Amino acid sequence: MMIKSEQVLYSDLLLAYVRPALRLHAYFKLLLVYPIQYYITVIHDHICLFLSQVFTKLRSTHSTILNFLCSRNPDLTFHNMGPLPAIIWMNVMVIGGADGKELTRLNSAFYKELGPTYYKKYQNIQALMVISTTKKMRRNDFNYLTFGPDFPQVPYEDFSIYQRNFISSKYQYEVLDVYSTKTYKDSECDSVIVTSYSQVEFLFKEILKNPDSLLRRCIENISVDVSILDGTEEVFENSLIKYTTENINSENPSVTKLEMNTPLMSIGKDHEEFNWCRWNNGNSVLWSTARFSKEPCEPSNEIFPTNVYFGEFLPIAEQFDYYHSNKRSELSEFVNLDSFRNENPMSNYSRTLQRVDRNTFPSIVNQFSANKCHDIKIKRRAFKTEKDVLSTLDYIMGMMASEKYECENISTSLLMNGFIPERNLENHFGGFTQTIRDFKTSMVLINKRSAQVTSRRDTTVYAY
């Protein structure tokens, strides 16, 4: 009882004196410092863009002069591999560890000779695209700009949050490049994992559209996972996406479409309250048992206000586990719904929760889910309009299911996995409130066999 009284006195002291002073400091930066810093940044970016355009023109002019000289003097050519034969350069790349990507960019000769060997590793490609509406971000940032961070004494990128709040008001979606910090010592993954949204776009809009691309000729399997952090219903109910998913297998018999919602599962909830001061209510930061950082009991501003998302990272963590156990490649072979229900990226997490003792369920769920969510980090994020994101998804879905030349000889698998939050459940003990949240995910799996595989299966003769 004495300990609780001391805790109440301490929290009252913070709320009465410390927090107001911190809010005044935050308001000063918000009203004066940030606007000046923002416009200085805008001017700086414009100057850098102008200089970049000037240097690009100079480089283009220099290249034009070199091409002219080469055309006038046949001995001066940049389209050969020099005095060394191709086999030597091949050994330099394969045995010596030279960067094949840089070598293939030197000129057309290097590209044609070394490209097929270098691009062999791209036989199987696993892509991950992470998207979200900006609604939760705007609520997160508005709360931060109004009340300040959870832990002012801990470093955080305050200006970048002001900047993204200013910019995000013009966009409906954001895309995130993520990575996992988990160590997979015995990884069985045989695919090249691509988590950059822009690189996935480039793959489908440039490489696969280019009939002369050596990389395209080496690709045999492409799997694309689309993880939706916030706004799952909006994406699936969008008329463009809905029409494509409903009709995607109507004209191509080699396409299989499977849809399902997972059962309700539980996850730890780290104070995703944005309507009031996060210090002022009964379930406040001061009385929290939440994991704000990877290490227990360590204060951090990583989740709020920096990342915005936390529990939504759980499906992504499960997907990375799926990649490195090579189960994702097995998923691309599914043709019936029962198989998909029994084995999918969320099934292992669901089975784990079913084995947890009900008496310790809240604390175990908080610890287990927090460890997984903290493994996922954001490398880069960018804003997009609704039209940009949904038209790109529709384009990729259509190309992956098409029998046209772009993916004709490539087996494809598309998995859309959207996070859907449900009710919150509270558990009280020792003066603290522990909250867990129910959630489910909505999944659509679209598999297509390549024309070569389909042809081989159709011409197989069985002897009985």
C-alpha positions in Angstrom: 0.0 0.0 0.0 2.9 2.3 0.8 4.5 1.6 -2.5 1.3 2.4 -4.4 0.9 5.7 -2.4 4.5 6.7 -3.3 3.8 5.9 -7.0 0.6 8.1 -6.9 2.5 11.0 -5.3 5.2 10.6 -7.9 2.8 10.6 -10.8 0.9 13.6 -9.3 4.2 15.5 -9.1 5.0 14.8 -12.7 1.6 15.8 -13.9 1.4 19.0 -11.9 4.9 20.4 -12.5 7.1 18.5 -14.9 4.7 17.8 -17.7 3.3 21.4 -18.1 6.9 22.7 -18.4 7.7 20.1 -21.1 4.5 21.0 -23.0 5.5 24.7 -23.0 8.8 23.7 -24.4 7.1 21.6 -27.1 4.7 24.4 -28.0 7.6 26.8 -28.4 9.3 24.5 -30.9 6.0 23.7 -32.7 5.1 27.4 -33.2 8.5 28.9 -33.9 11.4 26.5 -34.3 9.8 23.8 -36.5 8.2 26.2 -39.1 11.6 28.0 -39.6 13.5 24.7 -39.8 10.9 23.3 -42.3 11.2 26.1 -44.8 15.0 26.1 -44.5 14.8 22.4 -45.4 12.5 23.1 -48.3 14.9 25.7 -49.7 17.9 23.4 -49.2 16.1 20.6 -51.0 15.3 22.8 -54.0 18.9 24.0 -54.3 20.1 20.3 -54.2 17.6 19.3 -56.8 18.7 22.2 -59.1 22.4 21.3 -58.7 21.6 17.6 -59.4 19.8 18.5 -62.6 22.7 20.6 -63.7 25.2 17.8 -63.0 23.0 15.3 -64.8 23.0 17.5 -67.9 26.8 17.9 -67.8 27.2 14.1 -67.5 24.8 13.6 -70.4 26.8 16.0 -72.5 30.0 14.3 -71.6 28.6 10.9 -72.6 27.4 12.3 -75.9 30.9 13.6 -76.7 32.5 10.2 -75.9 30.0 8.4 -78.1 30.8 10.8 -80.9 34.5 10.2 -80.5 34.0 6.5 -80.5 32.0 6.6 -83.7 34.7 8.6 -85.4 37.6 6.4 -84.1 36.8 2.6 -84.1 39.9 1.9 -82.0 38.5 4.0 -79.2 35.6 1.8 -78.0 33.9 1.2 -74.7 31.9 -1.8 -75.8 34.4 -4.6 -75.1 35.8 -6.4 -72.0 39.4 -5.2 -72.5 42.4 -7.5 -72.8 41.0 -10.2 -70.4 38.7 -12.9 -71.8 35.1 -13.3 -70.4 36.1 -16.5 -68.5 38.6 -14.5 -66.4 36.1 -11.8 -65.6 33.7 -14.7 -64.7 36.2 -16.0 -62.2 36.8 -12.6 -60.8 33.0 -12.3 -60.1 32.3 -15.8 -58.9 35.5 -16.7 -57.1 37.0 -13.3 -56.4 33.8 -11.9 -55.0 33.7 -8.9 -57.3 30.3 -7.1 -57.3 28.5 -8.6 -60.3 26.0 -5.8 -60.3 28.7 -3.2 -60.9 30.5 -5.3 -63.5 27.3 -5.8 -65.6 26.8 -2.1 -65.6 30.2 -1.3 -67.2 29.1 -1.8 -70.8 27.0 -4.0 -73.0 29.8 -6.6 -73.4 30.0 -7.2 -69.6 26.2 -7.2 -69.4 25.8 -9.9 -72.1 28.7 -12.1 -71.0 28.4 -11.9 -67.2 24.7 -11.2 -66.8 23.4 -14.8 -67.2 25.8 -16.0 -64.5 25.2 -13.1 -62.1 21.4 -13.2 -62.4 21.1 -16.9 -61.7 20.6 -16.1 -58.0 17.4 -14.3 -58.9 15.8 -17.5 -60.0 13.4 -17.3 -57.1 12.3 -13.8 -55.9 10.3 -13.1 -52.7 9.0 -9.6 -52.5 7.3 -7.8 -49.6 5.3 -4.6 -50.0 4.1 -2.9 -46.8 1.3 -0.3 -47.2 -0.9 1.6 -44.8 -3.4 4.5 -44.9 -2.1 7.7 -43.2 -5.1 7.9 -40.8 -3.3 6.3 -37.8 -0.2 8.3 -38.5 -2.0 11.6 -38.6 -3.8 10.8 -35.3 -0.4 9.7 -33.8 1.3 12.9 -34.9 -1.5 15.2 -33.8 -1.4 13.7 -30.3 2.4 14.1 -30.2 2.3 17.7 -31.4 -0.4 18.5 -28.8 0.9 16.7 -25.7 4.5 15.8 -26.5 6.3 12.4 -26.4 5.9 9.7 -23.7 9.5 10.1 -22.5 11.0 13.6 -23.2 14.3 12.6 -21.6 14.9 10.0 -24.3 16.1 11.1 -27.8 13.7 11.1 -30.6 13.4 12.7 -34.1 11.0 15.5 -33.2 11.4 17.6 -36.3 10.9 14.7 -38.7 7.5 14.0 -37.1 6.5 17.6 -37.5 7.7 17.4 -41.2 5.8 14.2 -42.0 2.6 15.5 -40.3 2.8 18.6 -42.6 3.4 16.4 -45.7 1.1 13.5 -44.9 -2.1 15.7 -45.0 -1.7 15.7 -48.8 -1.6 11.9 -49.1 -3.9 9.0 -48.3 -1.3 6.2 -48.1 2.3 5.5 -47.0 4.6 2.7 -48.1 7.3 1.3 -45.8 10.5 -0.6 -46.4 11.0 -2.9 -43.5 13.6 -5.4 -42.3 13.9 -8.0 -39.5 16.6 -7.9 -36.9 16.0 -11.5 -36.0 19.0 -13.8 -36.7 18.1 -16.8 -38.8 21.2 -19.0 -38.4 19.7 -22.1 -40.1 17.7 -20.3 -42.8 16.3 -22.5 -45.5 15.3 -19.7 -47.8 16.3 -20.2 -51.4 14.9 -16.9 -52.6 16.2 -13.3 -52.9 14.1 -11.3 -50.5 13.2 -7.8 -51.7 11.5 -5.5 -49.2 11.8 -2.2 -51.1 8.5 -0.9 -52.4 10.3 1.1 -55.2 12.4 -2.0 -56.3 9.3 -4.2 -56.5 7.6 -1.5 -58.6 10.7 -1.4 -60.9 10.7 -5.2 -61.2 7.1 -5.3 -62.5 7.0 -2.0 -64.5 10.5 -2.1 -66.1 12.3 -5.5 -65.9 9.4 -7.8 -66.6 8.2 -5.5 -69.4 11.6 -5.6 -71.1 11.8 -8.6 -73.5 15.6 -8.1 -73.8 16.2 -8.3 -70.0 18.6 -11.0 -69.0 17.3 -10.8 -65.5 13.8 -11.5 -66.7 14.9 -14.6 -68.5 16.5 -16.0 -65.3 13.4 -15.6 -63.1 11.4 -18.8 -62.6 9.3 -18.0 -59.5 8.0 -14.7 -58.1 6.1 -14.4 -54.8 4.8 -11.1 -53.6 3.4 -10.5 -50.1 1.3 -7.3 -49.5 1.1 -6.5 -45.8 -1.6 -3.9 -44.9 -1.0 -2.3 -41.5 -4.0 0.1 -41.4 -7.0 0.3 -43.6 -7.4 -3.3 -44.7 -11.1 -3.0 -45.3 -10.6 0.1 -47.5 -8.1 -1.8 -49.7 -10.2 -4.9 -50.1 -13.4 -3.0 -50.7 -11.9 -0.6 -53.2 -13.8 -1.1 -56.5 -10.6 -1.5 -58.5 -9.0 -4.1 -56.2 -12.4 -5.9 -55.6 -13.1 -6.3 -59.3 -9.6 -7.7 -60.0 -9.7 -10.2 -57.1 -13.2 -11.4 -58.0 -12.4 -11.9 -61.7 -8.7 -12.8 -61.6 -9.2 -16.5 -62.1 -12.2 -16.4 -64.5 -10.2 -16.5 -67.7 -7.0 -18.3 -66.7 -7.5 -21.9 -65.6 -3.9 -22.0 -64.2 -4.8 -19.4 -61.6 -6.1 -20.4 -58.1 -7.6 -17.9 -55.7 -8.1 -18.6 -52.0 -9.6 -16.2 -49.4 -9.9 -16.5 -45.7 -10.1 -14.6 -42.4 -8.0 -16.0 -39.5 -9.6 -16.8 -36.2 -9.4 -14.1 -33.5 -5.9 -13.9 -31.9 -4.5 -11.8 -29.1 -1.6 -9.3 -29.0 -0.1 -6.9 -26.6 -1.4 -3.3 -26.8 1.1 -0.5 -26.3 -1.1 2.6 -25.5 -2.4 3.3 -29.0 -4.6 6.1 -27.5 -4.4 9.3 -29.4 -7.5 11.2 -28.2 -6.1 12.6 -25.0 -2.8 13.0 -23.0 -1.3 9.6 -22.6 -0.2 10.5 -19.1 -3.6 11.6 -17.7 -5.9 8.5 -17.7 -6.0 5.3 -15.6 -4.3 3.3 -18.3 -1.5 5.9 -18.7 2.1 5.5 -19.6 3.0 6.1 -15.9 1.1 2.9 -14.9 2.1 0.8 -17.9 3.6 -2.6 -18.1 4.0 -2.3 -21.8 7.2 -3.0 -23.7 8.2 0.4 -25.1 11.6 -1.0 -26.3 13.2 -4.3 -27.1 14.6 -4.4 -23.5 11.9 -4.8 -20.7 11.3 -1.7 -18.5 13.4 0.6 -20.8 11.7 3.9 -21.8 11.6 4.6 -25.5 9.9 6.9 -28.0 10.4 4.4 -30.9 6.8 3.2 -31.1 5.1 6.5 -30.1 5.6 8.9 -31.7 8.3 7.7 -34.2 7.1 4.4 -35.8 3.3 4.8 -35.2 2.8 1.0 -35.8 3.7 -1.8 -33.4 1.1 -4.6 -33.1 0.6 -4.4 -36.9 4.2 -5.6 -37.3 3.3 -9.1 -35.9 2.1 -10.5 -39.3 5.2 -9.2 -40.9 7.4 -10.9 -38.3 5.5 -14.1 -39.0 6.0 -13.7 -42.7 9.8 -13.3 -42.3 9.8 -16.6 -40.3 7.8 -18.1 -43.1 10.5 -17.0 -45.7 13.4 -18.4 -43.8 11.7 -21.7 -43.1 11.0 -21.9 -46.8 7.3 -22.5 -46.1 6.3 -19.5 -48.3 7.4 -21.5 -51.4 5.1 -24.3 -50.2 2.2 -21.8 -50.0 2.6 -21.1 -53.7 1.5 -24.7 -54.4 -1.8 -24.6 -52.5 -4.9 -25.1 -54.6 -7.6 -25.8 -51.9 -8.9 -23.7 -49.0 -8.4 -26.4 -46.3 -4.7 -26.5 -46.9 -4.5 -22.7 -46.7 -6.5 -22.6 -43.5 -4.3 -25.2 -41.8 -1.0 -23.7 -42.9 -0.5 -20.0 -43.5 1.8 -17.3 -42.0 -0.4 -16.7 -39.0 -1.2 -20.4 -38.2 2.0 -20.9 -36.1 1.2 -17.9 -33.9 -2.4 -19.0 -33.5 -1.3 -22.5 -32.4 1.2 -21.1 -29.9 -1.5 -19.0 -28.2 -3.8 -22.0 -27.9 -1.1 -23.7 -25.8 -0.8 -20.8 -23.3 -2.3 -21.2 -19.8 -5.4 -19.0 -19.3 -4.2 -17.8 -15.9 -1.0 -16.3 -17.4 -2.4 -15.5 -20.8 -2.2 -11.6 -20.7 1.4 -11.5 -19.5 2.6 -14.2 -21.8 0.8 -12.6 -24.8 2.3 -9.2 -24.1 5.9 -10.6 -23.8 5.6 -13.0 -26.7 4.0 -10.6 -29.2 6.3 -7.7 -28.1 9.4 -9.7 -28.8 8.2 -10.4 -32.3 7.0 -6.9 -33.1 10.3 -5.4 -31.8 12.1 -7.5 -34.4 10.7 -5.5 -37.3 12.3 -2.1 -38.0 11.4 0.6 -40.6 14.2 1.4 -43.0 12.4 3.9 -45.2 8.9 5.3 -45.6 7.3 7.4 -48.4 3.9 8.9 -49.0 1.7 8.0 -51.9 -1.8 8.9 -53.2 -4.6 6.4 -53.1 -4.5 6.2 -56.9 -0.8 5.5 -57.0 -0.9 2.7 -54.4 -4.1 0.9 -55.5 -3.3 1.2 -59.3 0.1 -0.3 -58.6 -1.4 -3.2 -56.7 -3.9 -3.8 -59.4 -1.2 -3.7 -62.0 0.9 -6.2 -60.2 -2.0 -8.5 -59.5 -3.0 -8.4 -63.2 0.5 -9.1 -64.4 1.1 -12.0 -62.0 -2.1 -13.7 -63.1 -1.7 -13.0 -66.8 -0.6 -15.5 -69.4 1.1 -12.7 -71.4 4.8 -12.8 -72.1 5.8 -10.8 -69.0 5.0 -13.7 -66.6 4.2 -16.4 -69.1 7.1 -18.7 -68.1 7.2 -17.5 -64.4 5.2 -19.2 -61.6 3.7 -16.5 -59.4 2.1 -16.3 -56.0 0.5 -13.2 -54.5 -0.5 -13.0 -50.8 -2.4 -10.1 -49.4 -2.4 -10.1 -45.6 -4.3 -7.2 -43.9 -4.3 -6.5 -40.1 -7.8 -5.9 -38.6 -7.9 -4.8 -34.9 -10.9 -5.9 -32.8 -11.8 -5.4 -29.1 -9.4 -4.5 -26.2 -9.3 -6.7 -23.1 -7.9 -5.3 -19.8 -6.4 -7.2 -16.9 -5.7 -5.4 -13.6 -3.0 -6.4 -11.1 -0.8 -4.6 -8.5 -2.2 -1.1 -9.5 -1.2 -1.6 -13.1 -3.4 -2.2 -16.1 -2.3 -4.7 -18.7 -4.2 -4.5 -22.0 -4.3 -7.1 -24.8 -6.0 -6.6 -28.1 -7.9 -9.1 -30.2 -7.2 -9.0 -33.9 -7.5 -11.1 -37.0 -6.0 -10.9 -40.5 -7.8 -11.1 -43.8 -5.8 -13.0 -46.5 -6.1 -13.5 -50.2 -3.8 -16.0 -51.9 -3.5 -16.0 -55.7 -1.3 -18.7 -57.3 -0.4 -19.2 -61.0 1.6 -21.9 -62.5 3.9 -20.9 -65.3 3.1 -22.0 -68.9 6.0 -24.3 -68.9 4.9 -26.1 -65.7 1.3 -26.3 -66.9 2.5 -27.7 -70.3 4.6 -30.4 -68.6 1.8 -31.4 -66.3 -0.7 -31.6 -69.1 1.6 -33.8 -71.2 2.5 -36.2 -68.4 1.6 -39.9 -69.1 0.7 -42.0 -66.1 1.1 -45.8 -66.3 -1.1 -47.9 -64.1 
